[in-house]
Every structure is written in structure tokens, then in C-alpha cells.
Amino acid sequence: MATETMTDAEAALNALYGCDTFGIKTMEKYLSKSAFKKMMLTVQKGGKLDISIADEVAQAMKVWALSKGATHYTHWFQPLTDATAEKHDSFVEPDGKGGMICEFTGKNLIQAEPDASSFPSGGIRATFEARGYTAWDPTSPAFIKRTEHTVTLCIPTAFCSYTGEALDKKTPLLRSMAAVAHQTTRVLHCFGIEPSYVVSNLGAEQEYFLIDRDLYLKRPDLIETGRTLFGCLPPKHQQMEDHYFGSIKERVLEFMMSVDRALWTLGVPAKTRHNEAAPGQFEICPLFEPCNVAVDHNVMIMDILQRQALKYNLVCLLHEKPYASVNGSGKHNNWSLSTPELGSLFSPGKTPHSNLLFLTFLSAVIMGVDKHADLLRASIAKAGNDHRLGAAEAPPAIISIFLGDQLTDIIEQIKAGGAKSSATKTTMELGVDVLPELPKDTTDRNRTSPFAFTGNKFEFRAVGSSQTCAWPMAVLNTIMAEALDIVASRLEPFAGAPEFKDAVRDLIKELVTKHDRVIFNGNGYSEEWVAEAEKRGLPHIKSTPEALDVLARPDTIALMEKYGVLNRSELLARREIQIENFEKLIDIEAKTCLNMLRTIYLPAVARQMTEICTTVSSILAAGIPAGMKAARAQAAQVGSLYDELVPRVDALEDAINCGEPLVMRAAMEDARLTVDALEAIVAADRWPVPTYAQMLNIHSR
């Protein structure tokens, strides 16, 4: 058999992929065999890092980075904000002879000490207690960050306080991955399976909007808050459903290609790109990776989307709801647990009704999501996501599980006494001879479900587009660790015994019977589901402040502490930070809204009124009755809204002085209604800011 060889094009792409990443291929080239083997124990199996190889790894990383043109390195981390953080140090050290050498040691690699005083800590640290530490995460590869004139080596790290508390989003994620891996291994041992290691995986789809930069710069609300505080829908928006998966405009396609190439150099497995449902909205999807690597890569995706957009005179909007009344943006987290030997532990196989291992893990998911639906909701709580969830175009704020017809039928059989059959795949004939028969899945998809089974994984669709996946995935891993702990504790006494299978079946039946209220395959957007969910006792948490209450409950604290993910102070700090962030964001929105009303909209309406009154005066002076009725009607229409707007501006100022976020939101919405009504009747050349009709349409150039 002939050996398959790469074409020149394939070879070029292969050389491009990961070329700016100190990944496995690069480490194998630059490290000794012994050091490389020790690194692989940590990278692939999560083993403890062998500190003895730190100097060799640092030297290899330095040589590689310098060969790429790097002059500086930074410990790249994710503090408790919505951004990444970095402090750059140069490789340059004086040699004592008037020259310089390039230095980078194992100590430099493993640990750094950025000032921690100005990062959110939720009261863990006082402002004057400045010391904090970053610690190298060797399981996420270092990478090169380029601008037009700079090259920097970025080293993914965790971030903690001087007293050891986690001050970042990565540390709890890594802890949760270890917790769920341990409990998964216990369950697998009950089945006589010895995995080499267990990985929690993530594939994070990223939705975003693009807007022409020239228009963006004329919208203070977009600049300050990431969303439009005013604006009414144009006659044509997304109702024709012609943008979704539509032909990609040349300017956007060139931008997407530049994003893909930038990501491929960093080893980010960007796979899919397409138009999303709303005009001006798009999506990029990478392949599955271990959770912490996928989280790092998603943060890099967001950064590159925003940086590459500017090169095409575009701005990338990551806010969950940049435009009212059109689809918002989410981040669909495709999550699974896997081992090298078995692949995904959520793979049903050909006969899922008899696949006890699959059904065990499935029932654990059902239990975990039902027990902690409110905690999952809290993990996606954010001011921007409040506008999106439940808006009849995104998953509702009610957490439920979609299983599809096949698995739901199996669940019903189990509850009734035992599963005897599984629906099998069929084929579809499309009625055209030249078209092939298509294999038909055993169940449809459900885009309205916040937590959907999609073949061999679960898709947590409710995560917001601007947040990192780290916290939602840490929560999901933790509740799954608890569920699998319960399962393992029940099954371990029967492991290897003749009655083991009966014990498994009994446990599966018990769990799905007790927790099946969380299973819902219908329309999650419907009002009927809201009523049904209330009957079932499922939580319906509509706002961020309400959602965050669960983080202070004793049972949540106990859960996080039991599995070593967060201690009490770390968890309460996160709640405090999120509440503070919510209040600050609403305050910024309200003040931006007030400023725009006073300095942009009121003057524009006044100018319009002046012009109309001038027209009326001119008609009167000319003594021509024709047109007088229309001019006066227009003056009355604009004038009445003008009169309505002034007290609403005053009401918004009072709400800001009150300081209550929900009161400010209501006052902003009242003012918006009036401004949007004015937009519909004020002359287009007098309207002071770009409209939705202009912003939602991305022109070719």
C-alpha cells in the first residue's frame, strides 16, 4: 500500500498550525527525551509537575521564543474580571561588561509576582496587601502573541493571593477537573475499567456581531457599554430568516479567514464559521479540547476576533445583547467526559437501553443538573445575559435537560420496570435518484433547551457570549463530581459481585425517577413551559442579583469545599465581585444613557422642532393654507414626545441618584421607548446617531 504523502498545500497548513505555540510537537523538538517524557505525564495525564526539569523547559522555551522574535515574556492569567491580564518582562539582562544576555530560568517560568492590589478580590485582600502570585499551568501550552511591531511569549498561569486563595478563573476550573476525574475513575473501577486518565472536554462555540467601525465610533452607548441603549428595528431585520447560514459577504469572509489563520498559528482548532440568525451576527466553532485548554483558547478567540476586526475597519461586539429585539449572542459549551480507552462516556452505543455504563453516567447528569439547576443558572449570571435569557431567541432562564425521543423513551421504560429496546437509526429518501440516502438520527435537536444531549455530549447553551467558560465549566464539573461520588459510593460495595448489574439498574431507576422533572423536550421559549416548570418546582431565576444568592447558601459552600474547588471565602468573594460588577455595569449604562439624552437626543429633537415651527411660520407668512394642517400635526407629534422625554430624563437622573440597579434599568427603558418613537418620525438627516438599519448591515467595503 502506497504511503500517503502531503500535498504542498497540506504541508503549508501543517507547518502553519501551532507554529506559534510551545506545544507537544515543539517540546519534543527542543527538550531532552527524559524531560519531554516527564512533561507528557503532566500535560496528558495531569500528573504532578517534576520541578527538576523547570530550568531545561525554561531554557528551551526561551530559545524557541527568541527564534520567533520575542523580546519579552509574560505570565498570562485570567483574574476575576472579564479580561485577561499580563505584565511583560524582557529577556534582557546586563552582563556586567556593558553588554547584555538573554535570561529566562525555571524560577521565571514557574512563578511570578504581579501586584494583586488592584484586581477584584471580593474582600479576600485589602488594597494595601499587594502581593499575589502567578503559577505556570503546564497543561496549557505557552504561545506567541504578535502585534505589528512586537512579539511576546505568553505563559498561561493561575493567579492566587499571598495567603493562597484563588484570585482567578483558572484555578477553580483546574480543581474541578481533578475532582470530576477522581470521581469518574471511582465509577469506572466499579465496572472493572482501569482508565489511564479521565478528561473533561469542552468545545465552545462563540457567537459575535460585527459593525462598521465608522458607525461604531458614532455610538457612545456601544463604546461605553457594548450594547445600544437606544434604537428601533428597521422594517427588515431577521424576520426573513435569510442571514442564517447565508452566503458570507466578501469583507466578512476575508476577516474570518484572517481569524482562522491567526488561531491556527496558535494551535487553536478553529473548525466552523458561518452567518448566525441576526443580520451582522456570526459564529466560530473550534473542536473539542481539555476544558482548561479550551477555556484559554476561547479567551484567545475573543481577543483575536476583536483585534482582527479592526484590520477590516470593523468592530467585533461580544455583548450578549448589543441590539434590542434581535437575536443575542451566546457561547454554546459542548461538554463531555472521556478516557483514551473509551472515548466519550456519554456515547450511547448502538443499544443504549442495555449500555449500563452510559446509562449510569446519564442518570448522574440528570441528578446533578436537577439538584443544582440554580447553581448552574448562577454560573451564567451576568448583566448582559439577563437581556438574552428567555427572550424567545435564546435558552430560557429555567434550566432543563433535553434528551430527545430515544433516550426519553428509554428513561420511561426504566421507570416502568426496565428498558427493553432502543429506537434505531433509519434512512431518509429525498425522492431524487441522484441524491444519496441519508442516515437519520434517532432524535431531533432542540435549540430552545439550555442543556441538551447532542449525541455523545451535552451542550450548555445558556452561557453568555462575553464571559469566559471557566466558571460555568467549573460548576458543571463540580456538580458532576458530586453526582458521581454518590453513584460510586452506592456501587462500590457491589463491585465484582454477581449482583452488580442489578445494583446498577436499581440505582439508575432510582435516580431517573427522582430527578426526571428536569427533563423537557418541548419548546423552551413557550409560556406553557414557564407554567409547567413552575408546577414541576424548577427554579425560574430571571435576574443576576437573584441568581447569585445561591453562592452564599450553606449547601453551595459545602459542595465547593467538599470537592476542593473553592473554600468559603473564595466562593463568597466571587459572589461579592459579581454583584459589584453588576451594579457598576448598570451604573455605567444609566450614566451613559443620561449623557446621550442630554447632549445628543434632546438637542436633536429641539432642532427638529425649530425646523417644523419655522415651516409653520413660513406657511403662515405666505398666506397659503395648503400644508398647514400637516405641518401642525407633525409639530404636535414631535412636540408631545419631546414633552414626554424631558420628565423621563429627570426620572433617570433620580434613579441614578437612588443607586438601585433595577430602578435604573426601568428608567432607562422608559426613556428608550420615547427616544425610539422619536427616531421613527424625526427627519433621517437630523437623527444624530447611526440607526439599526445602518449598523446591522455589513457592507462589502
QUIJODA-V182606 format. One record per helix or strand of 3 or more residues. SS is the DSSP state (alpha for helix, beta for strand). FROM is the first residue (numbers start at 1). LEN is the number of residues. If there is no record, write none. Layout:
ss,from,len
SS,FROM,LEN
SS,FROM,LEN
This chain:
ss,from,len
alpha,8,9
alpha,24,7
alpha,33,13
alpha,51,17
beta,72,6
beta,88,3
beta,92,3
beta,100,3
alpha,106,5
beta,131,6
beta,142,5
beta,151,11
alpha,170,21
beta,198,15
alpha,213,4
alpha,220,6
alpha,250,16
beta,270,6
beta,281,6
alpha,291,21
beta,314,4
beta,330,10
alpha,352,3
alpha,356,16
alpha,373,7
alpha,383,6
alpha,404,13
beta,426,3
beta,438,3
beta,451,3
beta,458,3
alpha,470,25
alpha,500,19
alpha,527,10
alpha,544,9
alpha,554,9
alpha,568,55
alpha,628,31
alpha,661,19
alpha,684,3
alpha,692,4
